[in-house]
Amino acid sequence: MTDRNHHPHPEDRARGAAEPGADDASSFSRTIDSSHASLPDEVSIRPLPCHRDDAAWTVDVYRRDWPLDIAPVQWNFVSSRPNVLRGVHVHVQHWDYLHVVSGAMLLGLHDMRPRSPTYRRATRLCLEGDRPVSIAIPPGVAHGFYFASATAYIYAMSHYWTPVGELGCRWDDPELGLAWPESEPVLSARDAAAPSYAELARALASASGEHIDAA
């Protein structure tokens, strides 16, 4: 499977496109495949209001009166070292609402929902701390994060996190259709031992009660 669309959009907060496999930070920050039209269904990107003065700048990360699909019950802060890849994970029940505070994240998405109009669509986009946006990721959309440099981000969840609510597969499984800019990223022990895409598809189908084609 290959990435389906390659049309940058200004709200995706990237500065252009880079060839997969580029391993320098500047190339990483330009790696993007996604337009809003190519995002998996229900994934949404929201530019965040930014207020600047001579002393500082403030970003409105979340307001309860915004029209979002998520009502957060838990917020987490993550500080990542360079060359780390987290994932690929998928949630059975909860939404994620994510914002990069500093640094840059290459976000890979893959739709695993059989009833979705974008089933098995894969795309990548770059989120950067100096171009503030939020992204909402629904259950059933697999996602992985790669960090070329030290990066901090926050994310909220619509349900409290539990180990059984998060499934995963190998970050480099070809069925994902996601090209990453590093062939030997730093992985957590859990991600390094993750099963194949086919095994993830079966586990997700069992947990969600839907048939998922892993072929």
C-alpha positions as CSV (number, residue, x, y, z in Angstrom):
1,M,0.0,0.0,0.0
2,T,1.2,3.5,-0.8
3,D,0.3,7.0,0.4
4,R,-2.6,8.2,-1.7
5,N,-2.3,12.0,-1.9
6,H,0.6,14.4,-2.0
7,H,-1.0,17.9,-2.0
8,P,0.3,20.3,0.7
9,H,-2.2,22.6,2.3
10,P,-1.2,25.8,4.2
11,E,-3.2,24.8,7.3
12,D,-1.2,21.6,7.6
13,R,1.7,23.7,8.8
14,A,4.4,22.3,6.6
15,R,6.9,24.1,4.5
16,G,6.9,21.8,1.5
17,A,7.6,18.1,0.7
18,A,10.6,16.0,1.2
19,E,11.6,12.6,-0.1
20,P,11.1,9.6,2.2
21,G,14.4,8.6,3.8
22,A,15.8,12.1,4.3
23,D,17.5,12.0,7.6
24,D,18.4,15.6,8.4
25,A,16.2,17.8,10.5
26,S,15.4,20.4,7.8
27,S,14.2,17.8,5.4
28,F,12.2,16.2,8.2
29,S,10.4,19.4,8.9
30,R,9.3,19.6,5.3
31,T,8.0,16.0,5.0
32,I,4.3,16.0,4.3
33,D,1.9,14.0,2.1
34,S,-1.4,15.3,3.4
35,S,-4.0,17.8,2.4
36,H,-7.1,18.2,4.4
37,A,-8.9,16.2,1.7
38,S,-6.5,13.3,2.2
39,L,-6.9,13.0,5.9
40,P,-8.8,9.9,7.2
41,D,-12.4,10.6,7.8
42,E,-13.2,12.5,11.1
43,V,-9.5,13.4,11.6
44,S,-9.5,17.2,12.0
45,I,-6.8,19.9,12.2
46,R,-7.6,23.2,13.9
47,P,-5.3,26.2,13.7
48,L,-5.0,27.6,17.3
49,P,-5.4,31.2,18.3
50,C,-2.0,32.7,19.2
51,H,-1.6,35.9,21.2
52,R,1.9,37.6,21.1
53,D,3.5,40.6,22.8
54,D,7.0,41.7,23.4
55,A,7.4,39.4,26.4
56,A,5.8,36.2,25.4
57,W,3.2,34.4,23.3
58,T,0.2,32.4,24.4
59,V,-1.8,29.8,22.5
60,D,-5.4,28.8,23.2
61,V,-5.0,25.0,23.2
62,Y,-8.6,24.0,24.1
63,R,-11.9,25.7,24.8
64,R,-15.0,23.8,25.8
65,D,-17.2,25.9,23.5
66,W,-15.2,24.8,20.4
67,P,-17.0,22.4,18.1
68,L,-14.9,19.3,18.8
69,D,-15.6,15.6,18.9
70,I,-13.8,15.2,22.1
71,A,-14.6,16.1,25.7
72,P,-11.2,15.6,27.5
73,V,-11.0,13.6,30.7
74,Q,-7.2,13.2,30.9
75,W,-4.3,15.4,29.7
76,N,-0.7,14.1,29.3
77,F,2.5,16.0,28.7
78,V,5.3,14.2,26.8
79,S,8.9,15.2,26.3
80,S,10.6,13.2,23.5
81,R,14.3,12.8,22.8
82,P,15.6,13.0,19.2
83,N,15.2,10.1,16.8
84,V,12.4,8.5,18.7
85,L,9.4,6.9,17.1
86,R,6.3,6.1,19.1
87,G,3.8,3.7,17.7
88,V,2.1,2.6,15.6
89,H,-0.9,2.6,18.0
90,V,-4.7,2.5,17.6
91,H,-7.3,3.1,20.2
92,V,-10.5,1.0,20.5
93,Q,-12.6,3.6,22.3
94,H,-11.0,6.9,22.9
95,W,-10.2,10.0,20.9
96,D,-6.9,11.8,21.0
97,Y,-6.5,15.6,20.9
98,L,-2.9,16.6,20.3
99,H,-0.8,19.7,20.2
100,V,3.0,20.1,19.6
101,V,4.4,22.6,22.1
102,S,8.0,22.8,20.9
103,G,10.0,21.0,18.2
104,A,8.4,19.0,15.4
105,M,6.5,15.8,15.0
106,L,6.0,13.7,11.8
107,L,2.6,12.2,12.3
108,G,1.6,9.1,10.3
109,L,-2.0,8.1,10.1
110,H,-3.7,4.9,8.8
111,D,-7.5,4.4,8.8
112,M,-8.4,0.9,10.1
113,R,-12.2,1.3,10.3
114,P,-14.0,-0.9,7.7
115,R,-17.1,1.3,7.7
116,S,-15.1,4.5,7.1
117,P,-15.2,6.1,3.6
118,T,-11.4,6.4,3.9
119,Y,-10.7,2.8,5.1
120,R,-7.0,2.0,4.7
121,R,-6.1,5.5,3.7
122,A,-2.6,6.4,4.9
123,T,-1.0,9.9,5.1
124,R,1.7,11.8,6.9
125,L,1.9,15.4,8.1
126,C,4.3,17.5,10.1
127,L,3.2,19.4,13.2
128,E,5.5,22.1,14.5
129,G,5.5,24.0,17.8
130,D,6.0,27.4,16.1
131,R,2.9,26.9,13.9
132,P,0.3,26.0,16.5
133,V,-2.5,23.6,15.5
134,S,-4.3,20.8,17.2
135,I,-5.3,17.5,15.6
136,A,-8.1,15.2,16.7
137,I,-7.7,11.5,16.0
138,P,-10.7,9.2,16.4
139,P,-10.8,5.5,17.6
140,G,-9.8,3.1,14.8
141,V,-7.3,5.4,13.1
142,A,-3.7,4.1,13.7
143,H,-1.1,6.7,14.4
144,G,2.7,6.9,14.9
145,F,4.9,9.8,15.9
146,Y,8.5,10.4,14.8
147,F,10.7,13.1,16.3
148,A,13.9,14.2,14.5
149,S,14.8,16.6,17.3
150,A,13.8,17.1,21.0
151,T,10.1,17.7,21.0
152,A,7.4,18.4,23.6
153,Y,3.7,17.8,23.1
154,I,0.5,17.5,25.0
155,Y,-2.5,15.4,24.3
156,A,-6.0,14.9,25.7
157,M,-8.1,11.8,25.7
158,S,-11.9,11.3,25.7
159,H,-11.7,8.3,28.0
160,Y,-9.1,7.5,30.7
161,W,-6.2,5.5,29.3
162,T,-6.0,1.8,30.0
163,P,-3.5,-0.8,28.5
164,V,-6.3,-2.9,27.0
165,G,-7.7,0.2,25.2
166,E,-4.5,0.7,23.1
167,L,-3.4,-1.8,20.5
168,G,-0.4,-1.5,18.2
169,C,1.7,-3.0,15.4
170,R,5.2,-2.7,14.0
171,W,6.0,0.8,13.0
172,D,7.6,-0.4,9.7
173,D,5.0,-2.9,8.6
174,P,4.5,-2.3,4.8
175,E,0.7,-2.7,5.2
176,L,0.6,0.6,7.0
177,G,1.7,2.5,3.8
178,L,3.8,4.9,5.9
179,A,7.3,5.9,4.9
180,W,9.4,7.1,7.9
181,P,12.6,9.3,7.5
182,E,14.7,7.0,9.7
183,S,15.4,3.3,9.3
184,E,16.6,2.7,12.9
185,P,14.6,4.9,15.2
186,V,14.7,4.7,19.0
187,L,11.7,2.6,20.2
188,S,10.1,1.7,23.5
189,A,10.4,-1.9,24.6
190,R,6.7,-2.3,23.9
191,D,6.8,-0.8,20.4
192,A,9.9,-2.9,19.5
193,A,7.9,-6.0,20.4
194,A,4.7,-5.0,18.6
195,P,3.0,-7.6,16.4
196,S,2.3,-7.3,12.6
197,Y,-0.4,-5.3,11.0
198,A,-2.4,-8.4,10.3
199,E,-2.3,-9.4,14.0
200,L,-3.3,-5.9,15.0
201,A,-6.2,-6.0,12.5
202,R,-7.5,-9.2,14.0
203,A,-7.1,-7.8,17.6
204,L,-8.9,-4.6,16.7
205,A,-11.7,-6.5,15.0
206,S,-12.2,-8.7,18.1
207,A,-12.2,-5.6,20.4
208,S,-14.5,-3.6,18.2
209,G,-16.8,-6.3,16.9
210,E,-16.0,-5.5,13.2
211,H,-14.3,-7.5,10.5
212,I,-11.1,-5.8,9.3
213,D,-9.4,-7.0,6.2
214,A,-5.7,-7.4,7.0
215,A,-4.7,-8.6,3.4
